[in-house]
Amino acid sequence: MKFFIDTANLDQIKEAQALGVLDGVTTNPSLMAKEGITGSDNILKHYVDICNIVDGDVSAEVIATDFAGMVKEGEALAALHPQIVVKLPMIADGVKACKYFSDKGIRTNVTLIFSVGQALLAAKAGATYMSPFIGRLDDISTDGLHLISEIRHIYDNYGFETQILAASVRHTMHIIDCAKIGADVMTGPLSAIKGLLKHPLTDSGLAQFLADYQKGN
Ligand code: G3P
């Protein structure tokens, strides 16, 4: 399973990259705003800064909601850097734009997916990635992980190559459960990734090893 970090915070991206397990970055307009990155020029520059930190794919989201606008914006985003993946919303024009980009060999990430029907459409339109938001489904008493397993089942039935990018991951157990189900990618906060490190027996075992070493030296 690929690990993407879901942030526009450059320090957190650098920390995840330095850990050596980072495969890419996802962002969205809310994450950009959270970092105080506003205005089209600043946002475009920020995408390039992110690409220069990481080796993998960086999702950059269009703001337009009509086909022509999405195509124009998406082409400009894709031209920014070879690592950019054009992120499109799961609406009718987003599906059309996904097919357009797929036919042109431009990689896409269809976002805001909350149902298997939407997942089918994204795959049919040739999306590179599709992003089901598991945390937001959990928020409304619906099992986000169950959606991931249903999509996995359907994609495997037909050999769809669209990668399931489990998004809106909120905590460490989401990552582990996504790996059990067979999501291709997960994107989450740095805290959730770092949570995978933690075990008290690792800490106490290391403390004991170091204490025993000191006794003999
Ligand atoms: O990857 C999608 C993500 O940014 C949404 O996460 O926590 O706002 O539901 P959240």
py3Dmol code that shows the C-alpha trace and the ligand (Angstrom):
import py3Dmol

protein = """\
ATOM      1  CA  MET A   1       0.000   0.000   0.000  1.00  0.00           C
ATOM      2  CA  LYS A   2       1.321   3.425  -0.944  1.00  0.00           C
ATOM      3  CA  PHE A   3       1.503   6.048   1.803  1.00  0.00           C
ATOM      4  CA  PHE A   4       0.468   9.572   0.853  1.00  0.00           C
ATOM      5  CA  ILE A   5       0.369  12.454   3.322  1.00  0.00           C
ATOM      6  CA  ASP A   6      -2.764  14.592   3.269  1.00  0.00           C
ATOM      7  CA  THR A   7      -1.510  18.099   3.953  1.00  0.00           C
ATOM      8  CA  ALA A   8      -0.139  21.261   2.384  1.00  0.00           C
ATOM      9  CA  ASN A   9       2.198  21.821   5.350  1.00  0.00           C
ATOM     10  CA  LEU A  10       5.761  21.757   4.002  1.00  0.00           C
ATOM     11  CA  ASP A  11       7.365  20.891   7.372  1.00  0.00           C
ATOM     12  CA  GLN A  12       5.120  17.857   7.782  1.00  0.00           C
ATOM     13  CA  ILE A  13       5.749  16.788   4.188  1.00  0.00           C
ATOM     14  CA  LYS A  14       9.516  17.084   4.777  1.00  0.00           C
ATOM     15  CA  GLU A  15       9.250  15.064   8.005  1.00  0.00           C
ATOM     16  CA  ALA A  16       7.290  12.278   6.280  1.00  0.00           C
ATOM     17  CA  GLN A  17       9.704  12.277   3.337  1.00  0.00           C
ATOM     18  CA  ALA A  18      12.682  12.050   5.724  1.00  0.00           C
ATOM     19  CA  LEU A  19      11.107   9.005   7.377  1.00  0.00           C
ATOM     20  CA  GLY A  20      11.600   7.259   4.041  1.00  0.00           C
ATOM     21  CA  VAL A  21       8.101   5.815   3.634  1.00  0.00           C
ATOM     22  CA  LEU A  22       6.345   8.557   1.693  1.00  0.00           C
ATOM     23  CA  ASP A  23       4.950   7.804  -1.766  1.00  0.00           C
ATOM     24  CA  GLY A  24       3.090  11.039  -2.476  1.00  0.00           C
ATOM     25  CA  VAL A  25       0.993  13.970  -1.278  1.00  0.00           C
ATOM     26  CA  THR A  26      -2.667  14.903  -1.530  1.00  0.00           C
ATOM     27  CA  THR A  27      -3.970  18.400  -1.014  1.00  0.00           C
ATOM     28  CA  ASN A  28      -7.279  20.150  -1.424  1.00  0.00           C
ATOM     29  CA  PRO A  29      -8.434  23.779  -1.270  1.00  0.00           C
ATOM     30  CA  SER A  30      -9.236  23.470   2.454  1.00  0.00           C
ATOM     31  CA  LEU A  31      -5.746  22.165   3.268  1.00  0.00           C
ATOM     32  CA  MET A  32      -4.185  25.006   1.255  1.00  0.00           C
ATOM     33  CA  ALA A  33      -6.303  27.577   3.090  1.00  0.00           C
ATOM     34  CA  LYS A  34      -5.319  26.006   6.428  1.00  0.00           C
ATOM     35  CA  GLU A  35      -1.674  26.811   5.625  1.00  0.00           C
ATOM     36  CA  GLY A  36      -2.587  30.361   4.604  1.00  0.00           C
ATOM     37  CA  ILE A  37      -1.834  29.677   0.925  1.00  0.00           C
ATOM     38  CA  THR A  38      -4.285  31.800  -1.045  1.00  0.00           C
ATOM     39  CA  GLY A  39      -4.425  33.265  -4.538  1.00  0.00           C
ATOM     40  CA  SER A  40      -3.876  31.275  -7.704  1.00  0.00           C
ATOM     41  CA  ASP A  41      -0.190  32.165  -8.179  1.00  0.00           C
ATOM     42  CA  ASN A  42       0.730  31.258  -4.595  1.00  0.00           C
ATOM     43  CA  ILE A  43      -1.199  28.005  -4.813  1.00  0.00           C
ATOM     44  CA  LEU A  44       0.537  26.996  -8.058  1.00  0.00           C
ATOM     45  CA  LYS A  45       3.940  27.851  -6.573  1.00  0.00           C
ATOM     46  CA  HIS A  46       3.102  25.801  -3.478  1.00  0.00           C
ATOM     47  CA  TYR A  47       2.361  22.739  -5.630  1.00  0.00           C
ATOM     48  CA  VAL A  48       5.787  23.061  -7.237  1.00  0.00           C
ATOM     49  CA  ASP A  49       7.413  23.443  -3.796  1.00  0.00           C
ATOM     50  CA  ILE A  50       5.704  20.223  -2.693  1.00  0.00           C
ATOM     51  CA  CYS A  51       6.838  18.401  -5.855  1.00  0.00           C
ATOM     52  CA  ASN A  52      10.400  19.475  -5.127  1.00  0.00           C
ATOM     53  CA  ILE A  53      10.272  17.852  -1.672  1.00  0.00           C
ATOM     54  CA  VAL A  54       8.757  14.466  -2.529  1.00  0.00           C
ATOM     55  CA  ASP A  55       9.523  11.831  -5.159  1.00  0.00           C
ATOM     56  CA  GLY A  56       5.950  10.659  -5.770  1.00  0.00           C
ATOM     57  CA  ASP A  57       2.606  11.884  -7.057  1.00  0.00           C
ATOM     58  CA  VAL A  58       1.129  15.187  -5.855  1.00  0.00           C
ATOM     59  CA  SER A  59      -2.614  15.706  -6.284  1.00  0.00           C
ATOM     60  CA  ALA A  60      -3.577  19.262  -7.258  1.00  0.00           C
ATOM     61  CA  GLU A  61      -7.287  20.077  -7.237  1.00  0.00           C
ATOM     62  CA  VAL A  62      -9.190  22.111  -9.821  1.00  0.00           C
ATOM     63  CA  ILE A  63     -11.578  24.805  -8.595  1.00  0.00           C
ATOM     64  CA  ALA A  64     -13.745  24.980 -11.737  1.00  0.00           C
ATOM     65  CA  THR A  65     -16.937  22.915 -11.724  1.00  0.00           C
ATOM     66  CA  ASP A  66     -17.666  23.012 -15.468  1.00  0.00           C
ATOM     67  CA  PHE A  67     -16.003  20.782 -18.068  1.00  0.00           C
ATOM     68  CA  ALA A  68     -14.238  23.554 -20.021  1.00  0.00           C
ATOM     69  CA  GLY A  69     -12.980  25.198 -16.841  1.00  0.00           C
ATOM     70  CA  MET A  70     -11.719  21.900 -15.423  1.00  0.00           C
ATOM     71  CA  VAL A  71      -9.892  21.083 -18.659  1.00  0.00           C
ATOM     72  CA  LYS A  72      -8.216  24.507 -18.740  1.00  0.00           C
ATOM     73  CA  GLU A  73      -7.204  24.403 -15.086  1.00  0.00           C
ATOM     74  CA  GLY A  74      -6.208  20.743 -15.165  1.00  0.00           C
ATOM     75  CA  GLU A  75      -3.962  21.226 -18.184  1.00  0.00           C
ATOM     76  CA  ALA A  76      -2.252  24.149 -16.454  1.00  0.00           C
ATOM     77  CA  LEU A  77      -1.789  22.091 -13.278  1.00  0.00           C
ATOM     78  CA  ALA A  78      -0.418  19.082 -15.183  1.00  0.00           C
ATOM     79  CA  ALA A  79       2.053  21.350 -17.005  1.00  0.00           C
ATOM     80  CA  LEU A  80       3.445  22.618 -13.685  1.00  0.00           C
ATOM     81  CA  HIS A  81       5.457  19.481 -12.885  1.00  0.00           C
ATOM     82  CA  PRO A  82       5.571  15.836 -14.046  1.00  0.00           C
ATOM     83  CA  GLN A  83       4.558  14.645 -10.552  1.00  0.00           C
ATOM     84  CA  ILE A  84       1.229  16.496 -10.605  1.00  0.00           C
ATOM     85  CA  VAL A  85      -1.981  14.446 -10.702  1.00  0.00           C
ATOM     86  CA  VAL A  86      -5.113  16.458 -11.594  1.00  0.00           C
ATOM     87  CA  LYS A  87      -7.740  16.159  -8.873  1.00  0.00           C
ATOM     88  CA  LEU A  88     -11.347  16.399 -10.069  1.00  0.00           C
ATOM     89  CA  PRO A  89     -14.631  16.356  -8.154  1.00  0.00           C
ATOM     90  CA  MET A  90     -17.085  13.454  -8.584  1.00  0.00           C
ATOM     91  CA  ILE A  91     -19.719  15.401 -10.524  1.00  0.00           C
ATOM     92  CA  ALA A  92     -20.867  14.832 -14.114  1.00  0.00           C
ATOM     93  CA  ASP A  93     -18.444  17.358 -15.595  1.00  0.00           C
ATOM     94  CA  GLY A  94     -15.683  15.921 -13.405  1.00  0.00           C
ATOM     95  CA  VAL A  95     -16.318  12.458 -14.884  1.00  0.00           C
ATOM     96  CA  LYS A  96     -16.225  13.937 -18.413  1.00  0.00           C
ATOM     97  CA  ALA A  97     -12.993  15.779 -17.613  1.00  0.00           C
ATOM     98  CA  CYS A  98     -11.543  12.568 -16.148  1.00  0.00           C
ATOM     99  CA  LYS A  99     -12.214  10.718 -19.405  1.00  0.00           C
ATOM    100  CA  TYR A 100     -10.753  13.627 -21.384  1.00  0.00           C
ATOM    101  CA  PHE A 101      -7.531  13.622 -19.328  1.00  0.00           C
ATOM    102  CA  SER A 102      -7.323   9.837 -19.326  1.00  0.00           C
ATOM    103  CA  ASP A 103      -7.488   9.800 -23.149  1.00  0.00           C
ATOM    104  CA  LYS A 104      -4.686  12.369 -23.228  1.00  0.00           C
ATOM    105  CA  GLY A 105      -2.491  10.381 -20.801  1.00  0.00           C
ATOM    106  CA  ILE A 106      -2.821  12.969 -18.015  1.00  0.00           C
ATOM    107  CA  ARG A 107      -3.167  11.333 -14.604  1.00  0.00           C
ATOM    108  CA  THR A 108      -6.212  12.054 -12.451  1.00  0.00           C
ATOM    109  CA  ASN A 109      -7.566  11.621  -8.936  1.00  0.00           C
ATOM    110  CA  VAL A 110     -11.364  11.736  -8.701  1.00  0.00           C
ATOM    111  CA  THR A 111     -12.263  13.036  -5.268  1.00  0.00           C
ATOM    112  CA  LEU A 112     -15.260  13.289  -2.928  1.00  0.00           C
ATOM    113  CA  ILE A 113     -16.340   9.673  -3.514  1.00  0.00           C
ATOM    114  CA  PHE A 114     -18.893   8.328  -1.074  1.00  0.00           C
ATOM    115  CA  SER A 115     -20.567   5.415  -2.917  1.00  0.00           C
ATOM    116  CA  VAL A 116     -19.764   2.338  -4.993  1.00  0.00           C
ATOM    117  CA  GLY A 117     -21.715   3.842  -7.898  1.00  0.00           C
ATOM    118  CA  GLN A 118     -19.403   6.833  -7.936  1.00  0.00           C
ATOM    119  CA  ALA A 119     -16.432   4.465  -7.688  1.00  0.00           C
ATOM    120  CA  LEU A 120     -17.646   2.574 -10.771  1.00  0.00           C
ATOM    121  CA  LEU A 121     -17.988   5.803 -12.744  1.00  0.00           C
ATOM    122  CA  ALA A 122     -14.471   6.933 -11.810  1.00  0.00           C
ATOM    123  CA  ALA A 123     -13.017   3.613 -12.984  1.00  0.00           C
ATOM    124  CA  LYS A 124     -15.040   3.648 -16.225  1.00  0.00           C
ATOM    125  CA  ALA A 125     -13.760   7.182 -16.917  1.00  0.00           C
ATOM    126  CA  GLY A 126     -10.174   5.921 -16.589  1.00  0.00           C
ATOM    127  CA  ALA A 127      -9.211   7.646 -13.332  1.00  0.00           C
ATOM    128  CA  THR A 128      -5.676   6.919 -12.149  1.00  0.00           C
ATOM    129  CA  TYR A 129      -6.784   7.264  -8.532  1.00  0.00           C
ATOM    130  CA  MET A 130     -10.176   7.616  -6.902  1.00  0.00           C
ATOM    131  CA  SER A 131     -10.613   8.932  -3.366  1.00  0.00           C
ATOM    132  CA  PRO A 132     -13.344   7.559  -1.106  1.00  0.00           C
ATOM    133  CA  PHE A 133     -13.543   9.670   2.087  1.00  0.00           C
ATOM    134  CA  ILE A 134     -13.739   7.143   4.891  1.00  0.00           C
ATOM    135  CA  GLY A 135     -13.554   9.503   7.872  1.00  0.00           C
ATOM    136  CA  ARG A 136     -16.414  11.655   6.620  1.00  0.00           C
ATOM    137  CA  LEU A 137     -18.593   8.549   6.203  1.00  0.00           C
ATOM    138  CA  ASP A 138     -17.706   7.450   9.737  1.00  0.00           C
ATOM    139  CA  ASP A 139     -18.724  10.951  10.874  1.00  0.00           C
ATOM    140  CA  ILE A 140     -22.302  10.289   9.746  1.00  0.00           C
ATOM    141  CA  SER A 141     -22.570   6.783  11.224  1.00  0.00           C
ATOM    142  CA  THR A 142     -21.770   5.014   7.947  1.00  0.00           C
ATOM    143  CA  ASP A 143     -18.913   2.500   7.750  1.00  0.00           C
ATOM    144  CA  GLY A 144     -16.224   4.106   5.595  1.00  0.00           C
ATOM    145  CA  LEU A 145     -14.053   0.985   5.597  1.00  0.00           C
ATOM    146  CA  HIS A 146     -16.971  -1.089   4.324  1.00  0.00           C
ATOM    147  CA  LEU A 147     -17.096   1.183   1.265  1.00  0.00           C
ATOM    148  CA  ILE A 148     -13.390   0.519   0.639  1.00  0.00           C
ATOM    149  CA  SER A 149     -13.961  -3.244   0.779  1.00  0.00           C
ATOM    150  CA  GLU A 150     -16.950  -3.055  -1.592  1.00  0.00           C
ATOM    151  CA  ILE A 151     -14.957  -1.003  -4.103  1.00  0.00           C
ATOM    152  CA  ARG A 152     -12.020  -3.445  -3.814  1.00  0.00           C
ATOM    153  CA  HIS A 153     -14.409  -6.318  -4.587  1.00  0.00           C
ATOM    154  CA  ILE A 154     -15.950  -4.601  -7.615  1.00  0.00           C
ATOM    155  CA  TYR A 155     -12.644  -3.406  -9.067  1.00  0.00           C
ATOM    156  CA  ASP A 156     -11.177  -6.915  -8.691  1.00  0.00           C
ATOM    157  CA  ASN A 157     -14.244  -8.430 -10.436  1.00  0.00           C
ATOM    158  CA  TYR A 158     -13.420  -6.506 -13.583  1.00  0.00           C
ATOM    159  CA  GLY A 159      -9.699  -5.839 -13.305  1.00  0.00           C
ATOM    160  CA  PHE A 160     -10.136  -2.067 -13.171  1.00  0.00           C
ATOM    161  CA  GLU A 161      -6.693  -0.474 -12.882  1.00  0.00           C
ATOM    162  CA  THR A 162      -7.936   2.665 -11.096  1.00  0.00           C
ATOM    163  CA  GLN A 163      -6.181   2.802  -7.736  1.00  0.00           C
ATOM    164  CA  ILE A 164      -8.286   3.010  -4.590  1.00  0.00           C
ATOM    165  CA  LEU A 165      -6.880   5.940  -2.617  1.00  0.00           C
ATOM    166  CA  ALA A 166      -8.455   5.745   0.830  1.00  0.00           C
ATOM    167  CA  ALA A 167      -8.828   9.385   1.892  1.00  0.00           C
ATOM    168  CA  SER A 168     -10.114  11.244   4.926  1.00  0.00           C
ATOM    169  CA  VAL A 169      -8.054   8.798   6.975  1.00  0.00           C
ATOM    170  CA  ARG A 170      -8.161  10.135  10.509  1.00  0.00           C
ATOM    171  CA  HIS A 171      -6.098   7.747  12.643  1.00  0.00           C
ATOM    172  CA  THR A 172      -3.669   4.858  12.691  1.00  0.00           C
ATOM    173  CA  MET A 173      -6.243   2.048  12.772  1.00  0.00           C
ATOM    174  CA  HIS A 174      -7.759   3.415   9.555  1.00  0.00           C
ATOM    175  CA  ILE A 175      -4.357   2.826   7.907  1.00  0.00           C
ATOM    176  CA  ILE A 176      -4.098  -0.739   9.214  1.00  0.00           C
ATOM    177  CA  ASP A 177      -7.673  -1.590   8.212  1.00  0.00           C
ATOM    178  CA  CYS A 178      -7.138  -0.121   4.723  1.00  0.00           C
ATOM    179  CA  ALA A 179      -4.070  -2.336   4.342  1.00  0.00           C
ATOM    180  CA  LYS A 180      -6.068  -5.410   5.430  1.00  0.00           C
ATOM    181  CA  ILE A 181      -8.767  -4.646   2.861  1.00  0.00           C
ATOM    182  CA  GLY A 182      -6.255  -4.012   0.097  1.00  0.00           C
ATOM    183  CA  ALA A 183      -6.589  -0.299  -0.631  1.00  0.00           C
ATOM    184  CA  ASP A 184      -3.875   0.640  -3.128  1.00  0.00           C
ATOM    185  CA  VAL A 185      -3.066   3.908  -1.376  1.00  0.00           C
ATOM    186  CA  MET A 186      -3.980   5.646   1.833  1.00  0.00           C
ATOM    187  CA  THR A 187      -3.662   9.359   2.473  1.00  0.00           C
ATOM    188  CA  GLY A 188      -3.696  10.657   6.012  1.00  0.00           C
ATOM    189  CA  PRO A 189      -2.163  13.043   8.506  1.00  0.00           C
ATOM    190  CA  LEU A 190       1.430  12.672   9.694  1.00  0.00           C
ATOM    191  CA  SER A 191       0.133  11.816  13.193  1.00  0.00           C
ATOM    192  CA  ALA A 192      -1.654   8.723  11.842  1.00  0.00           C
ATOM    193  CA  ILE A 193       1.484   7.559  10.018  1.00  0.00           C
ATOM    194  CA  LYS A 194       3.657   8.115  13.096  1.00  0.00           C
ATOM    195  CA  GLY A 195       1.133   6.187  15.188  1.00  0.00           C
ATOM    196  CA  LEU A 196       2.258   3.045  13.357  1.00  0.00           C
ATOM    197  CA  LEU A 197       5.625   3.359  15.096  1.00  0.00           C
ATOM    198  CA  LYS A 198       4.349   3.165  18.608  1.00  0.00           C
ATOM    199  CA  HIS A 199       4.531   0.149  20.898  1.00  0.00           C
ATOM    200  CA  PRO A 200       5.368   0.233  24.614  1.00  0.00           C
ATOM    201  CA  LEU A 201       7.265  -3.079  24.377  1.00  0.00           C
ATOM    202  CA  THR A 202       9.547  -1.518  21.743  1.00  0.00           C
ATOM    203  CA  ASP A 203      10.283   1.382  24.106  1.00  0.00           C
ATOM    204  CA  SER A 204      10.840  -0.785  27.197  1.00  0.00           C
ATOM    205  CA  GLY A 205      12.818  -3.364  25.207  1.00  0.00           C
ATOM    206  CA  LEU A 206      15.135  -0.692  23.813  1.00  0.00           C
ATOM    207  CA  ALA A 207      15.581   0.860  27.269  1.00  0.00           C
ATOM    208  CA  GLN A 208      16.550  -2.564  28.636  1.00  0.00           C
ATOM    209  CA  PHE A 209      19.020  -3.237  25.808  1.00  0.00           C
ATOM    210  CA  LEU A 210      20.710   0.121  26.387  1.00  0.00           C
ATOM    211  CA  ALA A 211      20.830  -0.400  30.170  1.00  0.00           C
ATOM    212  CA  ASP A 212      22.379  -3.865  29.744  1.00  0.00           C
ATOM    213  CA  TYR A 213      24.942  -2.487  27.300  1.00  0.00           C
ATOM    214  CA  GLN A 214      25.935   0.186  29.833  1.00  0.00           C
ATOM    215  CA  LYS A 215      26.452  -2.496  32.547  1.00  0.00           C
ATOM    216  CA  GLY A 216      29.040  -4.227  30.395  1.00  0.00           C
ATOM    217  CA  ASN A 217      30.947  -1.046  29.445  1.00  0.00           C
TER     218      ASN A 217
END
"""
ligand_1 = """\
10
G3P
O -8.119 13.374 1.687
C -9.340 13.985 1.925
C -9.250 14.780 3.142
O -8.445 15.901 2.977
C -10.482 15.042 3.854
O -10.167 14.744 5.142
O -10.407 14.828 7.535
O -11.310 16.701 6.110
O -12.421 14.485 6.129
P -11.137 15.224 6.294
"""
view = py3Dmol.view(width=600, height=400)
view.addModel(protein, "pdb")
view.setStyle({"model": 0}, {"cartoon": {"style": "trace"}})
view.addModel(ligand_1, "xyz")
view.setStyle({"model": 1}, {"stick": {}})
view.zoomTo()
view.show()
